[in-house]
Amino acid sequence: MLCAVGDLIEDLVVQLHDDVRRDADTAASITRRRGGSAANVAYFAAKLTGRSRFVGNVGADALGDSLVARLQRDGVQVCGERSGRTGSIVVMTGRDGERTMLTDRGDALALSAFNDEWLNEVSVLHVPLYSFAGEPIATASRAAMQAATARGIHTSIDLSSVTVLAQLGSRAVHELLESLRPTLVFCTAAEATAIELSPSDTRGTGVVVVKDGARPVTTFGPQHHSATHDVVAAQRVVDGTGAGDAFAAGMLTELSTTSHFSQADLARGVAAGNRLAREVVGRAGATLEDE
């Protein structure tokens, strides 16, 4: 079973029908969805395998109640804490599918501790870099990663965004990777460039998975030579929200029972991630449901 540590918030997906007009109306379709990178990964993993686990602090309010109920309905066991206010992100999507995000995470960073029992039955632990970007959740996430590694559980970190990388700084991210030594790191080409991850310097990571839109995915690591994996482009892109989370969930669930990754394993994992991500971008929000 996959476990993800991080945030569960609401996405307000705004699909623009025209260019934004200042001081005037702009036609748009607005959809409310469950959001949060960690919650998205847990959702997609549950859709693939029937169950998963999410750990985080969710606001003690009606919105938090609704989001938790939706995750549970989809097969996700929700653990952690309930306090403060549930956050929201406005995701504006242009006609070309490109996104602009206005972020208010509420009290999603308020997870104060990690209970080792939340790793029971877990085969892979996933933590977005967002979960290391503030306290107390950063300390709780470190504890989760260390406990998982001690149990022999695969661990993964998604570098999340160049904005978060800039906020933390390259040195801090390098130290994080070198100390936690995750099994896999997911990143975009821009994120890999931002902190200078390369086949000659993976900063202690087992395998680095570099995504680059519709271009081939690159994988490399100390025990794996650099390899490129062709991906199939989506025929229709409505909204890119959650595509990276879907990719991570697809690859991690495919590899979760594999102890040592071969190049064939990585190729299979990339194909699984790409397959799920293609489904997601054809809908508004990080979901596999059409409604």
C-alpha positions as CSV (number, residue, x, y, z in Angstrom):
1,M,0.0,0.0,0.0
2,L,1.2,3.5,-0.8
3,C,1.2,6.2,2.0
4,A,1.6,9.9,1.2
5,V,2.4,12.6,3.7
6,G,1.3,16.2,3.0
7,D,-1.7,18.4,2.4
8,L,-5.3,17.9,1.6
9,I,-6.9,21.1,0.4
10,E,-9.5,22.3,-2.1
11,D,-8.7,23.1,-5.7
12,L,-10.9,25.7,-7.4
13,V,-10.2,25.0,-11.0
14,V,-10.9,28.0,-13.2
15,Q,-10.9,27.1,-17.0
16,L,-10.6,30.4,-18.9
17,H,-12.6,30.7,-22.1
18,D,-10.8,33.9,-23.1
19,D,-7.8,36.0,-22.0
20,V,-8.2,37.6,-18.6
21,R,-9.6,41.1,-19.0
22,R,-8.6,43.5,-16.2
23,D,-11.5,45.4,-14.6
24,A,-14.0,43.4,-16.7
25,D,-15.7,40.0,-16.9
26,T,-13.9,37.0,-18.3
27,A,-15.9,33.9,-19.2
28,A,-14.8,30.8,-17.4
29,S,-15.9,27.4,-16.1
30,I,-15.2,26.9,-12.3
31,T,-15.0,23.5,-10.7
32,R,-14.3,22.6,-7.1
33,R,-12.1,19.5,-6.6
34,R,-10.1,17.8,-3.9
35,G,-6.5,18.9,-4.1
36,G,-3.1,18.8,-2.4
37,S,-0.2,17.0,-4.0
38,A,0.1,14.2,-1.3
39,A,-3.7,13.7,-1.2
40,N,-3.7,13.5,-5.0
41,V,-1.1,10.8,-5.1
42,A,-3.0,8.8,-2.4
43,Y,-6.2,9.2,-4.4
44,F,-4.6,8.0,-7.6
45,A,-2.9,5.1,-5.9
46,A,-6.3,4.0,-4.3
47,K,-7.9,4.1,-7.7
48,L,-5.2,1.8,-9.1
49,T,-5.0,-0.7,-6.2
50,G,-8.2,-0.3,-4.1
51,R,-6.6,1.4,-1.1
52,S,-3.9,3.8,0.1
53,R,-3.2,6.0,3.1
54,F,-2.9,9.8,3.5
55,V,-1.3,11.5,6.5
56,G,-1.6,15.2,7.2
57,N,-3.2,17.9,9.1
58,V,-6.7,18.8,7.8
59,G,-8.6,21.8,8.9
60,A,-11.2,21.3,11.6
61,D,-14.0,22.8,9.5
62,A,-16.8,21.8,7.2
63,L,-14.6,22.0,4.1
64,G,-12.1,19.6,5.8
65,D,-14.9,17.2,6.7
66,S,-16.0,17.2,3.1
67,L,-12.6,16.6,1.6
68,V,-11.8,13.8,4.1
69,A,-15.1,12.1,3.3
70,R,-14.4,12.3,-0.4
71,L,-11.0,10.7,0.0
72,Q,-12.4,7.9,2.2
73,R,-15.1,7.2,-0.3
74,D,-12.3,6.7,-2.9
75,G,-10.5,4.1,-0.8
76,V,-8.0,6.3,1.0
77,Q,-7.4,5.8,4.8
78,V,-7.0,9.3,6.3
79,C,-4.7,9.6,9.3
80,G,-3.0,12.5,11.1
81,E,-4.5,15.5,12.8
82,R,-7.5,17.9,12.5
83,S,-6.8,21.6,13.5
84,G,-7.1,25.1,12.1
85,R,-8.4,26.0,8.7
86,T,-8.5,24.0,5.4
87,G,-6.6,25.7,2.6
88,S,-7.6,26.3,-1.0
89,I,-5.7,26.8,-4.3
90,V,-7.2,28.7,-7.3
91,V,-5.9,26.9,-10.4
92,M,-6.4,29.1,-13.5
93,T,-6.0,27.2,-16.7
94,G,-5.7,29.0,-20.1
95,R,-7.0,27.7,-23.4
96,D,-3.5,26.2,-24.0
97,G,-3.8,24.1,-20.8
98,E,-1.0,26.1,-19.0
99,R,-1.7,26.8,-15.3
100,T,-1.4,29.7,-12.9
101,M,-1.9,28.8,-9.2
102,L,-2.9,31.1,-6.4
103,T,-2.1,29.3,-3.2
104,D,-3.5,29.4,0.4
105,R,-2.5,26.2,2.2
106,G,-4.3,27.1,5.4
107,D,-3.0,25.0,8.2
108,A,-1.8,22.1,6.1
109,L,1.8,22.6,7.5
110,A,0.6,22.0,11.1
111,L,1.1,18.2,11.2
112,S,3.0,18.0,14.5
113,A,4.2,14.4,14.6
114,F,4.3,11.1,12.7
115,N,3.1,7.8,14.2
116,D,5.1,4.8,13.1
117,E,1.9,2.7,13.1
118,W,0.9,4.7,10.0
119,L,3.5,2.7,8.1
120,N,1.9,-0.7,8.9
121,E,1.2,-2.5,5.6
122,V,2.9,0.3,3.6
123,S,5.2,-0.7,0.7
124,V,6.1,2.8,-0.5
125,L,6.1,6.2,1.3
126,H,5.7,9.3,-0.8
127,V,6.4,12.9,0.4
128,P,6.2,16.0,-1.8
129,L,8.8,18.7,-1.2
130,Y,5.9,20.9,-0.1
131,S,5.9,18.9,3.1
132,F,9.5,20.0,3.9
133,A,8.8,23.7,3.3
134,G,7.6,24.6,6.7
135,E,7.3,23.5,10.3
136,P,6.1,21.4,12.1
137,I,5.3,19.2,9.1
138,A,8.9,19.2,7.9
139,T,10.1,17.5,11.1
140,A,7.2,15.0,10.9
141,S,8.0,14.2,7.3
142,R,11.7,13.6,8.1
143,A,10.6,11.2,10.9
144,A,8.3,9.4,8.5
145,M,11.1,9.0,5.9
146,Q,13.6,7.8,8.4
147,A,11.1,5.3,9.9
148,A,10.2,4.0,6.5
149,T,13.8,3.5,5.5
150,A,14.5,1.6,8.7
151,R,11.7,-0.8,7.8
152,G,13.0,-1.3,4.3
153,I,10.1,0.5,2.7
154,H,10.6,2.3,-0.6
155,T,10.6,6.1,-0.2
156,S,10.1,8.9,-2.7
157,I,10.2,12.7,-2.8
158,D,8.7,14.9,-5.5
159,L,10.5,18.2,-5.9
160,S,7.1,19.8,-6.4
161,S,8.0,23.2,-8.1
162,V,10.9,25.5,-8.9
163,T,9.2,28.0,-6.5
164,V,9.6,25.7,-3.5
165,L,13.2,24.8,-4.6
166,A,14.0,28.5,-4.7
167,Q,12.3,29.0,-1.3
168,L,14.3,26.3,0.4
169,G,17.6,26.9,-1.6
170,S,19.7,24.3,-3.4
171,R,22.0,23.7,-0.5
172,A,19.1,22.8,1.9
173,V,17.5,20.5,-0.8
174,H,20.9,18.8,-1.4
175,E,21.3,18.2,2.4
176,L,17.7,16.9,2.6
177,L,18.3,14.3,-0.2
178,E,21.7,13.3,1.1
179,S,20.4,12.7,4.6
180,L,17.2,10.9,3.7
181,R,18.5,9.1,0.6
182,P,15.1,8.4,-1.0
183,T,14.6,5.4,-3.3
184,L,13.2,7.7,-6.0
185,V,13.0,11.4,-6.7
186,F,10.5,12.8,-9.1
187,C,11.2,16.1,-10.8
188,T,10.7,18.1,-14.0
189,A,13.6,19.0,-16.2
190,A,13.4,22.6,-14.9
191,E,13.5,21.3,-11.3
192,A,16.5,19.0,-12.0
193,T,18.3,21.9,-13.6
194,A,17.5,24.2,-10.6
195,I,19.3,22.1,-8.1
196,E,21.8,20.5,-10.6
197,L,20.7,16.9,-10.3
198,S,22.5,14.9,-13.0
199,P,23.7,11.3,-13.7
200,S,27.1,12.3,-12.2
201,D,25.5,13.8,-9.0
202,T,22.2,12.4,-7.7
203,R,22.8,13.7,-4.1
204,G,22.2,10.3,-2.6
205,T,19.0,9.4,-4.4
206,G,18.6,5.9,-5.7
207,V,16.9,6.8,-8.9
208,V,16.0,10.2,-10.3
209,V,13.0,10.4,-12.6
210,V,13.0,13.5,-14.8
211,K,9.8,14.4,-16.6
212,D,9.7,16.9,-19.5
213,G,6.2,17.3,-20.7
214,A,5.5,15.3,-23.9
215,R,9.2,14.7,-24.4
216,P,10.9,11.4,-23.2
217,V,11.3,10.8,-19.4
218,T,14.9,10.3,-18.3
219,T,15.9,8.1,-15.4
220,F,19.4,7.7,-13.8
221,G,21.0,6.8,-10.5
222,P,24.2,5.4,-9.0
223,Q,23.2,1.9,-10.0
224,H,21.4,2.8,-13.2
225,H,22.9,4.4,-16.3
226,S,21.0,7.3,-17.8
227,A,18.1,6.1,-19.9
228,T,15.4,7.8,-21.9
229,H,11.8,6.4,-22.0
230,D,9.5,7.6,-24.8
231,V,6.0,8.7,-23.6
232,V,2.7,8.8,-25.4
233,A,1.3,12.4,-25.6
234,A,-2.2,13.0,-24.5
235,Q,-4.6,13.5,-27.4
236,R,-6.6,16.2,-25.5
237,V,-5.3,18.4,-22.7
238,V,-8.0,20.2,-20.6
239,D,-6.0,20.9,-17.4
240,G,-2.5,19.8,-16.3
241,T,-3.4,19.9,-12.6
242,G,-2.5,16.6,-10.9
243,A,-0.6,15.1,-13.9
244,G,2.7,14.9,-12.0
245,D,0.9,13.4,-9.0
246,A,-0.8,10.8,-11.2
247,F,2.6,10.0,-12.8
248,A,4.1,9.4,-9.4
249,A,1.2,7.3,-8.2
250,G,1.3,5.2,-11.4
251,M,5.0,4.6,-11.3
252,L,5.2,4.0,-7.5
253,T,2.3,1.5,-7.4
254,E,3.9,-0.4,-10.4
255,L,7.2,-0.7,-8.6
256,S,6.0,-0.9,-5.0
257,T,6.7,-4.7,-4.7
258,T,10.0,-4.7,-6.6
259,S,13.0,-4.7,-4.2
260,H,15.7,-3.8,-6.7
261,F,14.9,-1.9,-9.8
262,S,16.2,-3.0,-13.2
263,Q,16.1,-0.8,-16.3
264,A,13.1,-2.9,-17.5
265,D,11.4,-2.2,-14.2
266,L,12.0,1.6,-14.6
267,A,10.7,1.5,-18.1
268,R,7.6,-0.3,-17.0
269,G,7.1,2.2,-14.2
270,V,7.4,5.2,-16.5
271,A,4.9,3.6,-18.9
272,A,2.4,3.1,-16.0
273,G,2.9,6.7,-14.8
274,N,2.5,8.2,-18.3
275,R,-0.7,6.1,-18.9
276,L,-2.4,7.5,-15.8
277,A,-1.2,11.1,-16.4
278,R,-2.7,11.0,-19.9
279,E,-6.1,10.2,-18.4
280,V,-5.9,13.0,-15.8
281,V,-5.0,15.9,-18.2
282,G,-8.2,15.3,-20.1
283,R,-10.3,16.4,-17.1
284,A,-10.6,19.5,-15.0
285,G,-8.7,18.9,-11.7
286,A,-6.7,16.0,-10.3
287,T,-9.3,13.4,-10.8
288,L,-10.3,10.4,-12.8
289,E,-14.0,11.2,-12.6
290,D,-15.8,13.0,-15.4
291,E,-18.3,14.9,-13.2
